[in-house]
Amino acid sequence: MLRIAVPNKGSLAETAAEMLSEAGYTGRRDSKDLYTVDPVNEVEFFYLRPRDIATYVGSGALDVGITGRDLLLDARMPGAREVESLGFAGSTFRFAGRPGRFTDIADLEGLRVATAYPGLVDAFLDERGIAVDIVPLDGAVESAVQLGVADAVADVVSTGTTLRQAGLEIFGPVLLESDAVLIAGPQEAEGTETLLRRLRGVLAARTYVLIDYDLPAHLIEQAVAVAPGLESPTISPLRDPEWVAVRVMSPRRDVNQVMDALYAIGARAILVTEILAARL
């Protein structure tokens, strides 16, 4: 059986469980369960702390797992590798310090940097030849400067409001753009390709919708320019030889603009359908 590590709590857990369910897998029914088996799909689920998943997968104890790219890099496990971005739980990592004190990360040389991701930050600075004293903290690192524990921090940034409230300003380059990822261990396990194909299908279903519409046949080229689809639209004849029926996959985020543009060209009976699953 394929052994899959799944986040047991936190921002990754709920969406990871939803994706696996949409991919056809049966996970745990009780949030207290740490282990469950899906015999139909021949997988075992192990519910672990997101920070520990890269260690279990990288060591070969488990085959694959879902965790954050930030946690994968912070673990620094040679055997663990990113397989696929899963498109949720996005975050950005930046440096921050007191206003006016820092203009570049080179200014950190010899100073103290507080972070909840010591492995990630140490590797980033080491690659650039900057030596610092890493102060590992488990969350709420923005208070470290005010309390005198550190000279600067490296933390997740969304709008920067939390850092500004702590009297800090962002400086230097982005350390990392992170999101949830599927990771695998040193050995390719049977069932991994099926899991990956299913998760890609879920991502496609969440990203695209189907648009069906009727169109005068002589306007096909104009319509295809508006909504080209992934490969090519499906075009079928109607009883009226001057009209055709068109079906095309279109990005969900643009669907209303696409519908407006198709209607302006001359398309009618425009319908949008959700995609429940896909194999592209």
N, C-alpha and C positions, 0 to 999 in steps of 0.2 A: 504493500500500500504506500501511496505517496504521503509523506509526513509534512504537514503544513503548519507553520507557526503563525498565529493570528494575535494581534494586539488584544489584551484582555480588558483594557480600559483606556480612557483618555480620548483625545480628539481623533485618533486614528481608528479606534475600535468600531464605532457604529457604522461608519461608511465602508470599512473593510468587510464587515459582516454582511452589509447590504449588497456589496458587489459580488461576494461569493454566493449569496442566495440567488441573485439575478443570473449568475453563471450556472445555476442548476445544482449547487451543492447544498447539503443539509448540515447546518452547523448546530451549535448548542441552543437549547431552549431555555436554560436557566443561566443567568449571568454569573452564577457562582461556579459553574462547571469549568474545570481547567483542561478537560480532555473529552473528546467525543469522536465517534466513528461514523463515517458515511459509507456503509458497505456497498451501496448501489454504485457509487462513483469510485470506490476503492481508494478512499483517502482517510487519513486520521488528522484531526485538528488538535493542536496544542495551544492553549490560550496563555500567553506570557506577557510580561512587562515589555512594552515596545522597545525599551532600551536594551533588553537582553536578547532580543530576537536575532540580531546579527551574530552574536556569540554562539548561539545554538546552531544556527545555519552554517556559519563559517567553520565550525568545528566538525561538521558532518553529522551531528547528533540528529538534526532534522534536515529535510531536503530543500525546502523553500520556505519563504516567509514574507509577510507584508510588514513593512516598517517605514520610517522616514529616511530619506537620503542623508539627512543630517545625523541621525543615529547610526546609520551604516558607516559613515565616514568617521564618526567619533569613536566607534568601537575599534577601528583599525585592525580588523580581523582579516588576515590575508586570504583566507578561504572563502570569504563572502563577497559576492559580486552583484551589482545591479543588473537586472534583466529587462525591466520595463517600468516606465513611469506610469502611475495609475491616475494621475490628474486630479488629486484632491489633497487637502491638508497642506496647501502651499504656504511657504514662509520665506522670508529674506533675513539673512544674518549680516549685521553691521557692527562696526566699532562705534563707541560713544564715550565722550569724556566731558570735562567741564568746558563751557564755552570759551573759545579763544586759546585754549592750551594746546590743542592738537590741530595740525593741518594735514598731516600724512601719517601713515602707519609707521614710518621710520622714526617718528617722534616717540614711539612706544619703547624704543631700545632701552633695556635695563629696568623698565618699570613693571608694575604689577597690573595684570589684566584678569578681572574676574569673569567667569563664564560657567554655564552649566554644561558646556561642551568642550572640555579641556583637550581631548584628542584632536578634534576638528580644528580648534584655534591654534594649537601648538604646531600641527602639520602645516597650516596655512602660513604662519609666520616663519617657520623653519625653512620652507621653500624659498622665502624671500630674504633669508639671512638675518632675521630680526630676532634677537634673544630677549625674552621677557620672563617674568616670574608669573606662572599661571596660578590663579587662585580659584580652585574648583568650588562651585556652589551649586546647590540643588534648587534652582529657581530663584525668582525675585532678585536677580543680580543687579538691577538698577539702583538698589540702595547701597551697594558696596562702596561707591565713591564717597557718598555723603557720610557714611559711617567710618571712613578711613581705612577700609579693608583693602581697597585697590585704587589705582590711579585712573583706570579706564575699565570699560566693560565690553564684552562681545556678546550680543544677544539677538534674539529674534525681533524683527521690527515689522510692524504693520503700517501704522500711520505715523509712528514716532511720538505719539502723545504721551505714552507712559514714560519714555525717556526724558522728554521735555519737562514733565511734571516733577521728575527727580533732579532737575537742574542740569541735564546733560544735553549735548548736541552730537549728532552723527558726523563722523569724518571718515576719510579713507574709502577704499573700494569695497564693493560687496564681497563678503566672504563666500557666500553660497546662496543659490536659489534652490530651495528644497521643496520636495513634495513627497507624497507616499509612493513607494516603489515596491515592486516584486523583486525579491532577492533570491539567489540560489547558492548552494554550497559548492564545494570543489568537484563533486561528481554529479554528472547529469543523471537524474532519477527518472525512472519510467513514470509517465503521467504528467511530467512537467510541461511538455509541449501542449497537451490537451488543456491543462489549466491556463496556460498562457493564451492559447487560442480563444478560450471562453472569456477570459478577462478582456481581451481585445474586442471581442464581440460586445461585451457590456459597455466598453468605452465608446464604441461606434454607435450603439443604440442610444447612449446618453448625448452624443455629439450631433447626431443627424436625425432628421425626420424624412418621411416620404411625402412628396408633393405630387398629386395627380391633378391633371387639368385637361380640358378640351381646347383645341386650337385650330384655326384655319391652317391648312397644310402649307400654304405658301409662306407662313410666318415661322416655320420651324427654326431656321438659322438664327433669327433674332431671339427666339425663346431660349435656344441652346446657349447663346452668348450670355444670357442673364443667369441661367441655371444649368451649368454643364454637367453636373453630377460627378460621381467619383471616376467613372470611366466614360459612359455615354448614356443618355436617357433612353428609356424604353419607349418606342413609338409604335402605336397600334392603329390600324384603320378603323374608322367608324362607318356606320351605315351610309351616312352622307359622305361621298367620296372627296368632298372638299374640306373635310375636317378629320383630325386625328386625335387620339388620346395619348397623353404623354405622362410617364411616371419617372420621377427623378429623386435621388437622395440629395438633400440640401442641408447645410449647417443649421442647426436649431436656432442659433443666435441671430441669424439673418433672415429667418423665415418670413416675417411680416414685410420686410423690404422687398424680398424676392416676390412675394405674392402681389404686392402693389405694382412692381415692375412688369410682371407677367400680365396682369389685368390691363395695364396701360397699353401693352403691345396688342392685346386682343384675345388673350386667354380667358376662358370662362369655366364655370363649374370647378373652381380651384379648391381642392380639399387637402388638408394636412393630416397625416396619420403618424402616431407614435410608433417607434420601432421597439419591440420588446426584447429581441435578441438578434444577433447578426454573426455571420462568418464572412469576412471580407478577404 
